[in-house]
Amino acid sequence: VTSSGSGLDPAISPQYAHIQTHRIAKLNNLPVSKVQNLVNQHTDDRILGFIGEPRVNVLELNIALKALEGA
């Protein structure tokens, strides 16, 4: 396991994000399917289709979750 020097990574793997969907849904009083859809919407594919790994933009995902609070 690796982490950034600050411990705050701008992206996580889609697998790790999906592991957390039930907890996040419960904390935000949202259906799990809604959180899973947001994770999918904020998942970026490999660069040029073959460089790196798919990743979830945590900042954008958190902003989308926060926007649902006001909806």
Backbone as numpy.savetxt, mean C-alpha at the origin, in Angstrom:
# Nx Ny Nz CAx CAy CAz Cx Cy Cz
16.00 -9.44 5.56 15.16 -8.27 5.56 16.04 -7.04 5.56
15.71 -6.10 4.71 16.46 -4.85 4.66 15.51 -3.69 4.92
16.06 -2.58 5.32 15.24 -1.38 5.54 16.09 -0.17 5.24
15.43 0.95 5.08 16.16 2.18 4.84 16.83 2.65 6.13
17.73 3.58 6.01 18.41 4.11 7.18 17.46 4.76 8.17
16.40 5.37 7.65 15.45 6.05 8.53 14.38 5.11 9.05
14.26 3.93 8.41 13.20 3.01 8.77 11.87 3.36 8.13
11.85 4.42 7.33 10.63 4.84 6.65 10.80 4.63 5.15
10.26 3.55 4.65 10.41 3.24 3.24 9.25 3.85 2.45
9.53 4.42 1.28 8.46 5.01 0.49 7.58 3.97 -0.20
8.03 2.72 -0.23 7.28 1.67 -0.90 7.46 0.35 -0.17
6.43 -0.49 -0.27 6.50 -1.84 0.29 6.02 -2.81 -0.79
6.26 -4.08 -0.58 5.83 -5.07 -1.56 4.32 -5.23 -1.51
3.71 -5.58 -2.64 2.27 -5.82 -2.64 1.87 -6.93 -1.66
2.72 -7.93 -1.52 2.43 -9.02 -0.59 2.35 -8.51 0.84
3.28 -7.67 1.23 3.28 -7.12 2.59 2.08 -6.20 2.80
1.72 -5.43 1.77 0.55 -4.56 1.88 -0.72 -5.38 2.07
-0.86 -6.47 1.32 -2.06 -7.30 1.44 -2.14 -8.00 2.79
-1.01 -8.30 3.39 -1.00 -8.89 4.74 -1.65 -7.93 5.73
-1.48 -6.63 5.50 -1.97 -5.63 6.44 -3.39 -5.14 6.16
-4.02 -5.61 5.09 -5.32 -5.06 4.70 -6.40 -5.24 5.76
-6.45 -6.40 6.42 -7.49 -6.63 7.43 -7.32 -5.66 8.61
-6.10 -5.47 9.04 -5.84 -4.56 10.17 -6.19 -3.12 9.80
-5.78 -2.70 8.61 -6.04 -1.33 8.16 -7.54 -1.11 7.97
-8.23 -2.10 7.41 -9.67 -1.99 7.22 -10.38 -1.84 8.56
-9.97 -2.62 9.54 -10.59 -2.54 10.86 -10.34 -1.19 11.52
-9.10 -0.71 11.45 -8.75 0.57 12.06 -9.49 1.74 11.43
-9.80 1.63 10.14 -10.44 2.72 9.41 -11.93 2.49 9.17
-12.47 1.43 9.78 -13.89 1.09 9.60 -14.27 1.01 8.13
-13.46 0.29 7.36 -13.70 0.11 5.93 -13.83 -1.37 5.61
-14.53 -1.70 4.53 -14.55 -3.09 4.08 -13.15 -3.51 3.60
-12.78 -4.74 3.88 -11.47 -5.25 3.45 -11.32 -5.12 1.94
-12.39 -5.38 1.20 -12.31 -5.30 -0.26 -11.95 -3.89 -0.73
-12.42 -2.87 -0.03 -12.12 -1.48 -0.38 -10.62 -1.20 -0.19
-10.07 -1.69 0.92 -8.63 -1.50 1.18 -7.81 -2.28 0.16
-8.22 -3.50 -0.15 -7.50 -4.29 -1.14 -7.51 -3.60 -2.51
-8.64 -3.01 -2.86 -8.72 -2.27 -4.13 -7.77 -1.07 -4.13
-7.70 -0.36 -3.01 -6.78 0.78 -2.92 -5.33 0.31 -3.06
-4.99 -0.80 -2.43 -3.63 -1.35 -2.56 -3.35 -1.64 -4.02
-4.29 -2.27 -4.70 -4.09 -2.59 -6.12 -3.93 -1.33 -6.96
-4.71 -0.29 -6.65 -4.64 0.96 -7.41 -3.31 1.68 -7.22
-2.67 1.47 -6.07 -1.42 2.17 -5.78 -0.20 1.26 -5.87
-0.36 0.17 -6.60 0.76 -0.74 -6.85 1.37 -0.41 -8.21
2.66 -0.13 -8.21 3.39 0.16 -9.44 4.08 -1.12 -9.90
4.06 -1.34 -11.21 4.69 -2.53 -11.77 6.20 -2.32 -11.86
6.87 -3.30 -12.37 8.32 -3.21 -12.57 8.62 -2.07 -13.56
9.75 -1.43 -13.39 10.17 -0.36 -14.29 10.50 -0.97 -15.64
9.94 -0.43 -16.70 10.11 -0.93 -18.07 9.67 -2.39 -18.20
8.89 -2.86 -17.24 8.36 -4.22 -17.30 9.29 -5.32 -16.83
10.57 -4.97 -16.52 11.48 -6.03 -16.11 12.51 -5.61 -15.06
12.59 -4.36 -14.71 13.57 -3.89 -13.73 12.90 -3.76 -12.37
13.51 -4.34 -11.35 12.99 -4.22 -9.99 11.79 -5.12 -9.75
11.08 -4.82 -8.71 9.91 -5.59 -8.31 8.70 -4.67 -8.20
7.50 -5.25 -8.30 6.31 -4.44 -8.07 6.36 -3.85 -6.65
5.77 -2.65 -6.47 5.84 -2.00 -5.17 4.59 -1.14 -4.97
4.22 -0.98 -3.71 3.07 -0.16 -3.34 3.60 1.16 -2.81
3.12 2.25 -3.38 3.50 3.59 -2.93 2.73 3.88 -1.65
3.42 3.81 -0.52 2.79 3.95 0.79 2.21 5.35 1.00
2.90 6.38 0.56 2.41 7.74 0.73 1.09 7.93 -0.01
1.04 7.54 -1.28 -0.19 7.69 -2.05 -1.32 6.85 -1.47
-1.01 5.66 -1.00 -2.02 4.80 -0.39 -2.58 5.44 0.88
-1.71 5.99 1.71 -2.17 6.65 2.94 -3.04 7.87 2.64
-2.69 8.62 1.61 -3.49 9.78 1.22 -4.87 9.32 0.75
-4.93 8.24 -0.01 -6.21 7.71 -0.49 -7.05 7.21 0.69
-6.43 6.55 1.65 -7.16 6.10 2.84 -7.70 7.28 3.63
-6.89 8.31 3.78 -7.31 9.51 4.52 -8.48 10.19 3.81
-8.46 10.19 2.49 -9.54 10.81 1.72 -10.87 10.08 1.93
-10.81 8.78 2.19 -12.03 8.01 2.43 -12.66 8.36 3.77
-11.87 8.84 4.72 -12.40 9.23 6.01 -13.42 10.36 5.87
-13.14 11.27 4.95 -14.03 12.41 4.77 -15.21 12.12 3.85
-15.16 10.99 3.17 -16.23 10.65 2.21 -17.44 10.05 2.89
